[in-house]
């Protein structure tokens, strides 16, 4: 029975063929009612609904603000990796060399590496670790109006540094599934600025810049900030900028990252490309020293509306080696080919500049905007780390409202462990001691609204992951 009415829809009792998983309704779209199929995605702007049927309670949650589906998150993360891999072989070639090696239209298809698949570069590798740090920084509950602990993100970047520099060994080892991916230990032309900044032993920030670099190494990795903080684009901008400022101290190096994060956040909220870009410029203007980034983006917008050929238009923007040029090239390509992922990404990489970074950023934008289905199958089937990329995209999609379900993959790791994460090693054999387990007030509140079956499962989950305290008794 539908407990909460959804807008003006009058939907009565119906049964489901399978249980609906708690969380988003992507996995269970169809319900049977009088032998007719009902598409749950046709219910717009739903917030919460509860369906009861024969012994099973299922909660569906569809956010009012997240108008994109998990397919769009897949598109953003996989699309960025594909743009990265497409541009990587020609990153250090000029246009004359690109045409000589790949034909007059430049590179058209992914090139296989030594392991038989198209390989991503350091751009995608660092995106993994950005997501790692941002998800690890989430406490008991995701708060879209608060800046995360950037020390956690910095820690994850040090994990990345350890994958690239054999001589660097962290004093405190981190755990998590991303650090266990073998392909991320491949050295794929990592940026000197990132290596140097992270090797210095100091953490850069907007207020205390670590250098004066505005290279694109800050912007090409921050897509996760926009996907996680979609509900608050201003915060997404700030988080993206702070992630970049850890290694890139010039305003154009970190503000360009803020622009990308907020553009992705606005797209996730359902804005058009044009509106997402314009609203991001409005946020950008509130920061000091924003002029260079704003000028590059406005130039990209103007060129996208002109009759100038893409090749010449990109020459006017620059080579994409610095942050403002990289994000401007990606924005130009997205605006020029708003309905065609393949054309936008091919255009973004076929120039004599930093092709993998501009391709990665364009792939993030277009993949999120058009969704995974818009990406050619031949590319998706040939990209390395496809399974891991989908897992990452799924985690970014679910993390804001289901963090405890994925916490085991992203263990919190700083010197300051929060109260909710304190644990006590309870011996399995000592069942008597479990009577003294004390859960947090918020967990206790959740339990009061659960069915007996769900209550048992939830307690098992908390105990398994040690999300409890042991009451001291005499």
Number of C-alpha atoms within 10 A of each C-alpha: 14 14 12 12 15 16 11 7 10 8 12 10 11 15 15 16 9 10 16 19 14 12 15 19 18 16 11 17 14 17 17 13 14 8 7 9 11 15 12 15 15 10 13 14 15 19 15 15 16 14 19 17 13 7 6 13 18 15 16 20 16 20 17 13 16 18 16 18 19 22 19 27 27 26 31 31 31 33 35 34 33 33 32 33 32 32 32 27 22 24 20 16 17 13 18 13 14 21 15 11 13 13 12 11 13 20 21 17 16 22 19 16 13 8 8 11 17 26 26 28 24 25 28 28 22 24 24 26 26 27 26 28 28 26 28 26 22 21 19 18 13 18 15 16 13 12 15 21 16 18 17 22 25 23 23 27 25 22 24 24 24 19 22 19 13 9 9 13 13 12 6 11 10 16 16 17 12 20 19 11 13 10 15 22 18 16 13 17 11 17 14 11 19 20 18 13 18 22 15 10 9 12 18 22 20 19 9 11 17 20 17 14 22 25 27 29 28 33 35 30 30 34 30 32 32 30 30 27 29 26 22 19 31 24 24 34 31 24 29 30 30 28 29 34 29 27 31 31 25 20 26 28 27 34 32 33 36 32 35 32 33 34 32 34 31 29 27 27 21 16 17 15 19 16 14 22 23 16 17 24 19 13 17 23 13 9 12 9 14 17 13 14 25 22 15 23 26 17 17 26 22 13 22 22 11 12 8 11 10 21 14 11 20 27 14 15 20 19 17 27 17 21 30 30 29 33 27 30 33 31 30 28 32 28 21 20 16 19 14 16 28 21 15 26 33 23 28 34 33 29 29 21 24 25 30 32 36 37 33 36 33 36 32 33 32 35 30 29 26 19 22 24 14 18 20 12 10 10 20 19 11 18 24 22 19 17 10 15 22 18 14 21 24 16 24 25 23 17 21 20 15 17 20 20 12 14 19 15 16 23 20 22 20 17 9 7 11 11 13 17 17 12 14 13 9 15 9 9 7 8 10 8 13 14 9 13 15 15 19 15 10 11 17 12 11 12 17 10 10 13 12 11 11 14 15 12 12 16 17 12 14 14 19 11 15 16 22 21 20 17 13 8 5 3
